[in-house]
C-alpha cells in the first residue's frame, strides 16, 4: 500500500515537472527568437464570401452590441452573411434579432425552439443553412473590430489551414479582483502560450469564438459534437487528427466579457474541465496514434488535453501524502515534498503560469497589474475544486453516455 | 505561553503578507486597470500614413481657415504655401501644405509636406513624409525618412531609400538599387526589360483540388498540374509548368522560369520566383522572397500581396499588382 502511494506521488511530481519545463520553454521562446507571422498583411481584392455565426441564448444584454460590431465591419457587405442563432431564448433576444434582420438584408437569423439546446447544436443548425465555405464564429459577448473578419479570413489563403483563432482580450477586466486575475490569465494564454505554439508549429487551439473554420471540413467530420461540453477543443483535436492546421492571429484582437463572480467562474471552469476531459477520454488514444502529427505536436496536444486532469491528480497526490503521514511513513524527503508544492503553486496550480503572465504583461505594456500575481494563490483551491468537479462530470458522461446540459456563462454588462 | 510564539506568528504573518502588499496597493489605487486598447475602427490600409496626415491638416485648416502658419497639438509647425521651391541643400522644417507644386533641388531637406499639385525631388533630397495629389518624381539617391504617397503615378530614381512605406494610387515605378519596406501601387513596377516568358508546352493534367505530399515535391517543367499542392518539404515547380491552384511548401519553394501558379503561394521557408514566371495569387513567405526579371504577381484590376518576414529582392521588369511587404527590408536588384 505504502509503495503504491509513494509511486503515485512520484508520478504526479513527474507530471508537474513536465508542465513546469513546458511552460518555461514556451515562455522563453516567446521572449526571444523569430515569431511566426500571421497572414493579416495579405491584402487581397478577391475576398471569399463569409458566414458569421453568433450563437445566442438569452443574450438580450449583449445582442445589440455584437450585431452593431459586425455591421461596423469593413468586410464587403455583399460577401458577408451574419447568422444570429437564437437558441431557445426566453428573454428579448429574438425580438432584437428580428429587428436587426428587418433592417439589414445580410443578417439572416435562425430561430431554434426545438431540439437539443446548446452551442454545438446551434452551430450545426447554422452550418446547415449557410452555403459559404468560410465560417466565423463570435459569441454574443464579443465585439470584433472593423478589420477582424478580413484579417481572420486571410488565414484561409493557406490551403492547409482548417481553422483560425484570434486573440481574446477582456473588456471588463477592471470590474472585480476576479476579472483582473482572469485578464492576466488571458494575457498569458494568448500572448505567450498560443503565439509560441503557433510559432513552433505545435497545436494552437481553436477557441470556438473569435475565430473560424472551413465549412466543408467541419461537415466532413460530422459537424460539432452535440454531446461535447467543449465543442471547440473537440473540433481542434479532430482537425489535427484529420491533418489540418490551426492558425493563431495574435494581432487580431477581440474584446470579450469575463465572469465577474466566483460562482460564474466556477461553472465556466467546471464546463471547460468537463469538455476537455471528455475529449481526452474519447480522442486521446487517437492523438497518440495520429499519422499527421509529429512527436512534439502529439506531446503538445496531449499536454493541452491533460491540463484539466492535473488538478485532480494534484489533489490525489496530496491525499496520498496525508495518508502516508497518518500511517507514519512520510513518503519522500521533506524537501522534495516542498518542491511539489512550490512547483504546483508557481507553475501549474493557477492555470496561467506566472512566467507566461509576466512575459505577456511586459509584451503588452501592462506591467503594474502584474503586482496582482500573488493573488492567484487564492484561486488555487478554487480551481482544484472546479476542475475536479468537471472531471467527475466527464467520467459520468462517458461511462453512462449522458447528454450534458449546456451551461451558459452569465453576462454582466452594465 | 512564551512571548516567542506570538512574535513568531506575527513575523510569519507579516512575511506572508509582504508579496501581497504591492498588489493591495494596486487594488486600492489602480494605476493599470484599463482594458488593453483595441482600435475597433482600424482597417489595414497601405496608405494609412498619408490618410492620417491629410486628415490632420484638413482638421487644422478647418480650425484656422486662411492661416498661413499654425502649430499642431504636439508642437509641430504647419505652414501653407502656394508653390514651394526648395533650393539646393536648403532645409524646410515643419509640415508644409503646398496648394500647387513642389520642386526641391539636389540635396534639399524637407520634413513633411502635402502637395496638391506635382512634386519633383532632385537627387539626394531627404524627406520624412510626403503626400502628393499629382505626379511624384524622385531623383536618384533620395532618402525617405518615413513614407511617401501619391494619388497618381510615382517615378523613383536609382538608389533611393523609400523608408517605411511608398504608395501610389497609380503606377509606382522603382529604379534599380532602391530599398524599401512596403510598396503599394497599381501596379508596382521595377525598371528594366522583362525577360521573355518560357514557351514550354503543357502536357499532363491531374484533376484534384489539392495534392498532399508528405515530403518535398517536384513538378517537372512544362507540365500542367491540375490541382493545388501542399508539401511538407521543399517544392520545385519546373520551368514553364502550370499549377492550377495554391501551393504550400513547408520548406523552400522554387518557381521555375516562365512557370505559372494560379493560386496563392504560401511558404514556411524562402520563395524564389524565376524570370518571366507568374503568380495569380498572393505570395507569403516566412523567410525571403526573390522575384526574377519580368515576373508578375497578381493581375490588372485586382490587387494581391507579396509578404516576406525577412527580405524581398525584386529583379528588373517585375510587375506586382498590389502590395509588397518586406519586414526586414527589400531591394530592387541592380541592372
Interface residues (C-beta under 8 A of the other chain):
Chain A: X34 X36 X37 X39 X40 X41 X42 X43 X44 X45 X46 X69 X72 X74 X143 X145 X146 X147 X150 X151 X157 X158 X159 X160 X169 X170 X171 X172 X173 X174 X177 X180 X183 X201 X243 X253 X254 X255 X364 X366 X367 X368 X369 X371 X372 X373 X374 X375
Chain B: X19 X20 X22 X23 X25 X26 X27 X30 X31 X32 X33 X34 X35 X36 X38 X39 X40 X41 X42 X43 X44 X46 X210 X212 X228 X230 X245 X246 X248 X263 X264 X266 X268 X281 X282 X284 X286 X302 X303 X304 X305 X307 X309 X322 X323 X325 X327
